[in-house]
Amino acid sequence: MRVAIAEDSALLREGLVRLLAEAGFSVVGAVEDAAGLLKAVDEHRPDVAVVDIRLPPTRTDEGLRAAGEIRRLYPGTGVLVLSQYVRVTYTAELLEGGASGVGYLLKDRVTDLAELAAAVRQVGSGGAAFDPVVIDQLVGRRDRRDDPLRDLSERERTVLSLMAEGRTNQAIATRLGIAERTVEKHCSGIFTKLTLPAHPDDHRRVLAVLRYLNG
């Protein structure tokens, strides 16, 4: 899987390059600003762009805007944004193009190679990978009376939350201490309650995550 990186801190940028290379990714570009990232994506068409939300010159939301441009112009490239902060508005902007091939990871988790690699792979394969803290922020703002997920059981909500983190059924089963077949049954229940019938043109897992995050 090919990855481009945009991070203005030279130390963190080099660290990301080494971590991703160690995890088996091919880093095709490592730049310090949004313009450099867009150029790298246009030239190399990577599977994933890993982007710091705050990039030069203002270090406000240049990375977030670049992520939006990549999603619009290069739909084959997934976007994983990195941030030191959780902002619901950032997440909402990312999800405007859907929950397919997108992720939001706090920088605290970048040092966990397994966590970072799993998020990049999930985003690169068209899935979604959101930091648990980001999910908590989104769900905490939801009014239960208007909650589209109100019919889900607590266990189904937990499974869907782990889906949003980018976990596979096997990883969810291990985390919850249950059989993978049981996770599959919970997924079926989630799809049924969210009225997401099987269709060859739809990725029900991604649609369920989108419903969860946008609820």
Secondary structure, DSSP 8 states (H G I E B T S, - for coil): -EEEEE-S-HHHHHHHHHHHHHTT-EEEEEESSHHHHHHHHHHH--SEEEEESS-TTTTSSHHHHHHHHHHHH-TTSEEEEEESS--HHHHHHHGGG-STTEEEEEGGGTT-HHHHHHHHHHHHTT-EEE-HHHHHHHHHT--GGG-TTTTS-HHHHHHHHHHHTT--HHHHHHHHTS-HHHHHHHHHHHHHHTT----TT--HHHHHHHHHHH-
